[in-house]
């Protein structure tokens, strides 16, 4: 086994990259923002949790139903 100190050090992601946490929909607090995937950009608009089974797309205003076990992403 070779010790490669240059490549073994911790290399954290850059600012704004990989700052999403994977959570279940029921773990998101009401009125908090969440996203459907980890991509950054206009193709992944934020949603605001309205109640225990609905989220509001803040970009186009559409209300979508979610199951409590659906996986969504929140920014840290």
N, C-alpha and C positions, 0 to 999 in steps of 0.2 A: 504494500500500500504506500502510495506517495502522498506526501503532504504538500499541497499546492496552496500556499497562503494567499496568493493573488486572486485565485478563482474561488476560494473557499469562504471569503468574507461575505457578510450579508449585504445584498444589493436591493434596497427597497424600491418599490415602484415610484415613478415620478409623481409630482403633484397633479391631482385630477385623474389619475389612472388607478383602476382597481380599488376605488373607494366605496364599493357597494358591499353590503352585507346581505346574505341570503337568509330570508325569514319566511315563515308561514303567514298567510294573510291575517289570521286571527291574532298574531303577535303585534301587528301594527296598531297603534293607538288611533282612535277617531281623530280626524282633521290632520293627521300626519301625511306627508308625501311618500309615495313609493313608485317604483318603476317595474315594468314587466320583464326586463332583462338587464344585463350589465353594460350594454352598449351606450356610448355617449353620443348624443346628436339628436337631430330633429325626428329621426325615425323611432325614437324611444321617449315619448313625452311623459312627464310626471302625472301621476294620478293622486287624488286626495281621497283618503278613506272617509266615507260618509257615515256608514254604520257597519254592523257586523257582517254584511254580505254585499256591499256595494262600494264602488269607487268611481270618482268623477274625473274624467280625462280633462286636465286643465288646458289643453291646447284646443280641442274641438268641442268641448262641452258635453260629450256623450257619457251617460252613466252606464257602467258595466257591472254585471253581477259576478261575484267571486265566491268560490267555495272556501270554507275556513282552512282547508289544507292546501290551497294553491300556493305555490312558491312565488314570492315577489322579492324585490330588492330595495333596500333603503340605503341612503348615503350615510356614511359615518362622519 
